[in-house]
Amino acid sequence: MDFIDLNNLFPIKTSDFKDDEVFDIAVIGGGIVGTAIFKEFCEQGAKTVLVEKDNDILEGASKGNSAILHIGFDAPPETLELECVKRGYAEYLKIREDLKLPILKTTAMVVAWNDEQLDKLDSILQKGLGNGVAELDIITAQQVLKKEPNLSASA
Ligand SMILES: Cc1cc2nc3c(=O)[nH]c(=O)nc-3n(C[C@H](O)[C@H](O)[C@H](O)COP(=O)(O)OP(=O)(O)OC[C@H]3O[C@@H](n4cnc5c(N)ncnc54)[C@H](O)[C@@H]3O)c2cc1C
């Protein structure tokens, strides 16, 4: 990977650039989005440089998130966001074996903490089903606490 630090514009990894080196494409920002775009352009044969202002890639939100591989249950229907979430999910499953990326198959829970949130659960369920996510259900507070005993009893 070609990777330069914007602060001093000296190459800090892999190859030494010449001052007059020309690239087809510069991708700015080495988060998950930038690195994915970088990978795609490299695979298509473009001479691509990834420019990152920090000392390493993936130091921002992409490093400190909850690591849930989203399936799109709560994305706005018929949007680019939903399309990207679904394609990203499929792509991760496809490339993870080649790249030896880990995955822990589990479930996710959206927990209502009060009556107002409880009232919204059915519309979240309907949205998810409408988005093509079939394995969704509403479970009782007792079932939630059985699955996650360390959650607050107000779930
Ligand atoms: C607390 C939290 C939990 C989350 N949990 C999840 C989750 O479970 N699942 C999920 O799918 N998503 C989750 N997200 C969202 C997800 O982390 C982000 O959508 C994603 O990481 C954004 O990636 P990015 O590449 O756009 O941004 P970033 O990861 O922020 O990358 C941007 C990069 O650009 C660099 N940069 C910025 N400006 C410049 C510049 N001028 N020049 C050069 N480099 C620059 C930054 O240093 C950084 O490295 C969560 C987010 C947060 C905050």
The ligand as an SDF file (V2000), in Angstrom:
LIG
                    3D

 53 58  0  0  0  0  0  0  0  0999 V2000
  -19.2350    4.9250   18.6750 C   0  0  0  0  0  0  0  0  0  0  0  0
  -19.4810    4.4320   17.2650 C   0  0  0  0  0  0  0  0  0  0  0  0
  -19.9150    3.1330   17.0660 C   0  0  0  0  0  0  0  0  0  0  0  0
  -20.1640    2.6790   15.7690 C   0  0  0  0  0  0  0  0  0  0  0  0
  -20.5320    1.3650   15.5810 N   0  0  0  0  0  0  0  0  0  0  0  0
  -20.6540    0.8940   14.3300 C   0  0  0  0  0  0  0  0  0  0  0  0
  -20.9140   -0.4930   14.1060 C   0  0  0  0  0  0  0  0  0  0  0  0
  -21.0420   -1.2770   15.0300 O   0  0  0  0  0  0  0  0  0  0  0  0
  -21.0240   -0.9100   12.8230 N   0  0  0  0  0  0  0  0  0  0  0  0
  -20.8960   -0.0660   11.7600 C   0  0  0  0  0  0  0  0  0  0  0  0
  -21.0260   -0.4970   10.6070 O   0  0  0  0  0  0  0  0  0  0  0  0
  -20.6380    1.2480   11.9340 N   0  0  0  0  0  0  0  0  0  0  0  0
  -20.4910    1.7340   13.1900 C   0  0  0  0  0  0  0  0  0  0  0  0
  -20.1900    3.0480   13.3820 N   0  0  0  0  0  0  0  0  0  0  0  0
  -20.0420    3.8960   12.2020 C   0  0  0  0  0  0  0  0  0  0  0  0
  -18.6930    3.6160   11.5110 C   0  0  0  0  0  0  0  0  0  0  0  0
  -17.6470    3.4720   12.4600 O   0  0  0  0  0  0  0  0  0  0  0  0
  -18.4070    4.7830   10.5600 C   0  0  0  0  0  0  0  0  0  0  0  0
  -19.5090    4.9610    9.6910 O   0  0  0  0  0  0  0  0  0  0  0  0
  -17.1680    4.5100    9.7270 C   0  0  0  0  0  0  0  0  0  0  0  0
  -16.0720    4.0970   10.5180 O   0  0  0  0  0  0  0  0  0  0  0  0
  -16.8310    5.7580    8.9320 C   0  0  0  0  0  0  0  0  0  0  0  0
  -15.7020    5.4420    8.1630 O   0  0  0  0  0  0  0  0  0  0  0  0
  -14.9610    6.5710    7.3830 P   0  0  0  0  0  0  0  0  0  0  0  0
  -13.8650    5.9220    6.6080 O   0  0  0  0  0  0  0  0  0  0  0  0
  -15.9700    7.3860    6.6350 O   0  0  0  0  0  0  0  0  0  0  0  0
  -14.4190    7.5600    8.5020 O   0  0  0  0  0  0  0  0  0  0  0  0
  -13.1430    7.4150    9.5020 P   0  0  0  0  0  0  0  0  0  0  0  0
  -12.9700    6.0370   10.0270 O   0  0  0  0  0  0  0  0  0  0  0  0
  -13.3080    8.5190   10.4830 O   0  0  0  0  0  0  0  0  0  0  0  0
  -11.9260    7.7010    8.5620 O   0  0  0  0  0  0  0  0  0  0  0  0
  -11.6590    8.9900    8.0550 C   0  0  0  0  0  0  0  0  0  0  0  0
  -10.1470    9.0770    7.9180 C   0  0  0  0  0  0  0  0  0  0  0  0
   -9.8380   10.2670    7.1910 O   0  0  0  0  0  0  0  0  0  0  0  0
   -8.7170   10.8650    7.8070 C   0  0  0  0  0  0  0  0  0  0  0  0
   -8.7620   12.2660    7.4090 N   0  0  0  0  0  0  0  0  0  0  0  0
   -9.6790   13.1910    7.7350 C   0  0  0  0  0  0  0  0  0  0  0  0
   -9.4060   14.3630    7.1390 N   0  0  0  0  0  0  0  0  0  0  0  0
   -8.2820   14.1450    6.3960 C   0  0  0  0  0  0  0  0  0  0  0  0
   -7.5040   14.9760    5.5470 C   0  0  0  0  0  0  0  0  0  0  0  0
   -7.8290   16.2630    5.3310 N   0  0  0  0  0  0  0  0  0  0  0  0
   -6.4280   14.4430    4.9480 N   0  0  0  0  0  0  0  0  0  0  0  0
   -6.0920   13.1380    5.1640 C   0  0  0  0  0  0  0  0  0  0  0  0
   -6.7740   12.3080    5.9650 N   0  0  0  0  0  0  0  0  0  0  0  0
   -7.8670   12.8240    6.5670 C   0  0  0  0  0  0  0  0  0  0  0  0
   -8.9240   10.6310    9.2870 C   0  0  0  0  0  0  0  0  0  0  0  0
   -7.7260   10.7400   10.0160 O   0  0  0  0  0  0  0  0  0  0  0  0
   -9.4510    9.1860    9.2790 C   0  0  0  0  0  0  0  0  0  0  0  0
   -8.4070    8.2280    9.3230 O   0  0  0  0  0  0  0  0  0  0  0  0
  -19.9640    3.5440   14.6530 C   0  0  0  0  0  0  0  0  0  0  0  0
  -19.5170    4.8460   14.8700 C   0  0  0  0  0  0  0  0  0  0  0  0
  -19.2640    5.2870   16.1380 C   0  0  0  0  0  0  0  0  0  0  0  0
  -18.7390    6.7060   16.3370 C   0  0  0  0  0  0  0  0  0  0  0  0
  1  2  1  0
  2  3  1  0
  2 52  2  0
  3  4  2  0
  4  5  1  0
  4 50  1  0
  5  6  2  0
  6  7  1  0
  6 13  1  0
  7  8  2  0
  7  9  1  0
  9 10  1  0
 10 11  2  0
 10 12  1  0
 12 13  2  0
 13 14  1  0
 14 15  1  0
 14 50  1  0
 15 16  1  0
 16 17  1  0
 16 18  1  0
 18 19  1  0
 18 20  1  0
 20 21  1  0
 20 22  1  0
 22 23  1  0
 23 24  1  0
 24 25  2  0
 24 26  1  0
 24 27  1  0
 27 28  1  0
 28 29  2  0
 28 30  1  0
 28 31  1  0
 31 32  1  0
 32 33  1  0
 33 34  1  0
 33 48  1  0
 34 35  1  0
 35 36  1  0
 35 46  1  0
 36 37  1  0
 36 45  1  0
 37 38  2  0
 38 39  1  0
 39 40  1  0
 39 45  2  0
 40 41  1  0
 40 42  2  0
 42 43  1  0
 43 44  2  0
 44 45  1  0
 46 47  1  0
 46 48  1  0
 48 49  1  0
 50 51  2  0
 51 52  1  0
 52 53  1  0
M  END
$$$$
